[in-house]
Amino acid sequence: MKPIKINDGIYWVGAIDWDVRNFHGYITQRGATYNAYLIIDEKITLIDTVKPQFFDEMIKRISHIVDPAKIDYIISNHVEMDHSGSLPQLMEFASNATVIASPKGKEGLQSHYNGAWKFEVMKSGDILNLGKRSIEFLLTPMLHWPDNMIGYLKPEKILFSNDAFGQHLASSERFDHELPIAIVLEETKKYYGNIILPFGNQVTKAIEAAEALDIEVIAPSHGVIWKKHISDILSIYKKWCKNNTESKAVIVYDTMWNSTEKIAYAIQSAFEAKGISTKMRNLKTNHISDIMTDITDAKFICVGSPTLNNNMLPTVAGLLTYLKGLVPKNRIGMAFGSYGWSGQSIDQVEDALKSCRFDLMEKIKTQYIPDQASIEEIAANTVKTQMHK
């Protein structure tokens, strides 16, 4: 439970959640961290806290460095409880501390906790002097709550980026170069696809502001701290926030008696015949949050369901609801499926893809078990010029 030094007088004092496997519907197979940062200066400052059940872990790390009662400022960059959940407990130790928040952050913290705390509200461009150091704030509303803000610490050139550039990844290592970068980027992509994706415009503004700064460290609220791969992560985020896609297809389906699955694999053959790579995702064996990782930069999204009681399968309906909330843009969709006597599911899937504002390929609707001739026809004719819009 010792702190980890980032720079002279600056420490990571957060918590590692090795066991969490579900983060409000997002499957976290590699766990998570809740990052809090302590700055020792004339004004002792803590940036964010941790989930309430990890308060003891955080307070022990802080206590290795300083008596928590001596904390002057607690910066709350985000009201969500994985960031602010320990604030009420911490304020019992640091009763004289001032809570620093955005205007919406102050409102949210007061609504959540009803704490009679001293607040100081920050707006974009405001600077908090700590002594030898200062933090300049930038409000980043809807990245991904209305209250969000980030801070830039001078002279160390550290960007405390809140949820931007984060990952859910539990490890004892705290820096990007201490882990295989492929794993870090995979979890960064999953975090973006499941949390940040709807807020591309806000991400663009945050990146523009970040690029105007001289940054040597990016310290997010989850996962590893970026030191060696800052230019890489900024470049990747630029691509994602502009909804730039690659020529690849994600084919998602559930199946009752394998007929819809047969169609899915025929569609895969059609894409591969045109040199377009594919990912096959059966909803029985793949979680929607992992599927969203694939969708983050995929141009084609094909969704299939058989018909059950005049409806699509519940797993498919869940995926489409999740997909609509994350609103990936500039995509091409396709509905497909097999049916017995009614076949409403395929039209329902197509309507859901329309509501996502996707361009649509012609749907594939096959009654009962597709025979070999049908499979060959699907494989031969599915990929048309409209795929290259």
Secondary structure by P-SEA (a helix, b strand, c coil): cbbbbcccccccccccccccccccccccccbbbbbbbbbbcccccccccccccaaaaaaaaaaaccccccccbbbbcccccccccaaaaaaaaaccbbbbbcaaaaaaaaaacccbbbbbbbcccbbbbcccbbbbbbbbccccccbbbbbbbcccccccccccccccccccccccccccaaaaaaaaaaaaaccccccaaaaaaaaaaaaaccccbbbccccccccccaaaaaaaaaaaaacccccbbbbbbccccaaaaaaaaaaaaaaaaacbbbbbbccccccaaaaaaaaccccbbbbbbccccccccaaaaaaaaaaaaacccbbbbbbbbccccccaaaaaaaaaaaaacccccbbbbbcccccaaaaaaaaaccccccccc
